[in-house]
Amino acid sequence: QQQIALQRLMLQPTSGAASKVLCLTQVVSEDELRDDEDYEDILEDMRTECEKFGELVNVVIPRPNPNGEPSPGVGKVFLDYVDAEGASKARAGLNGRKFGGNQVVAVFYPENKFHQQEYDG
Amino acid sequence: DGSGETKKRKSRWADDEPKPIIQLPDFMKDFAQGIDTDPEIQLLNARLLEISKILQAGVQLDDRPEGARSPSPEPVYDNLGIRINTREFRARERLNKERQEIIAQIIKRNPAFKPPADYRPPKLHK
């Protein structure tokens, strides 16, 4: 049923909020990101799964500062796709799925903010 | 299913389980899909989240010193003796009101939206 909905979605004119960058919120915990091995695992899991929707340019997972200072965007995962089509496919396919027990919320993220490495938002 | 951390090499992604909350008839799907991707709803949702965060963290107030603000009015108390005309109270009321309005708007656009447990639909005044 998702496939059908997806194809219809793609035929619709792209909405203004669409972006090549998709942000998954409430995905990973700060503790997991501190551990190098966990971090690598998460990165790999993300790549493998998210490539299914389109070609990825980059995957960014902000990590907490070692000195304990608050770091923007921790807990989120940013997926930079080569085109908006990949991003919107991924959005439809990932939103609501569970990653490590957390229910993923997928939203488009402003490309310019992403490229300026502003991850709070 | 919270025991995922033990198996290292298994993907953290849960199996793709398409489980729609309500199975919509085909002709409804376009409609429902449109709602979900409506940028305006995305925006409303984002603002809603923001408000909830502010309400939880405590309302940020005008931090000018006492003398630089207009003089405070005489205190007003409710029938429980709690002062109701403080700045905190007003700021909170304002956010709560905005929150209710946003929820009402989302519901208007998407009747399937499940409002938070503490949401009360606005009273219809005569």
Chai-1 contact restraints between the chains, C-beta under 6 A:
chainA,res_idxA,chainB,res_idxB,connection_type,confidence,min_distance_angstrom,max_distance_angstrom,comment,restraint_id
A,Q2,B,P18,contact,1.0,0.0,6.0,A-B,restraint_1
A,A5,B,K29,contact,1.0,0.0,6.0,A-B,restraint_2
A,A5,B,Q33,contact,1.0,0.0,6.0,A-B,restraint_3
A,R8,B,D30,contact,1.0,0.0,6.0,A-B,restraint_4
A,L9,B,Q33,contact,1.0,0.0,6.0,A-B,restraint_5
A,S15,B,P39,contact,1.0,0.0,6.0,A-B,restraint_6
A,G16,B,P39,contact,1.0,0.0,6.0,A-B,restraint_7
A,A17,B,P39,contact,1.0,0.0,6.0,A-B,restraint_8
A,A17,B,Q42,contact,1.0,0.0,6.0,A-B,restraint_9
A,D45,B,S11,contact,1.0,0.0,6.0,A-B,restraint_10
A,D45,B,R12,contact,1.0,0.0,6.0,A-B,restraint_11
A,E49,B,W13,contact,1.0,0.0,6.0,A-B,restraint_12
A,K98,B,A14,contact,1.0,0.0,6.0,A-B,restraint_13
A,F99,B,R12,contact,1.0,0.0,6.0,A-B,restraint_14
A,F99,B,W13,contact,1.0,0.0,6.0,A-B,restraint_15
A,G100,B,G4,contact,1.0,0.0,6.0,A-B,restraint_16
A,G100,B,R12,contact,1.0,0.0,6.0,A-B,restraint_17
A,G101,B,G2,contact,1.0,0.0,6.0,A-B,restraint_18
A,G101,B,G4,contact,1.0,0.0,6.0,A-B,restraint_19
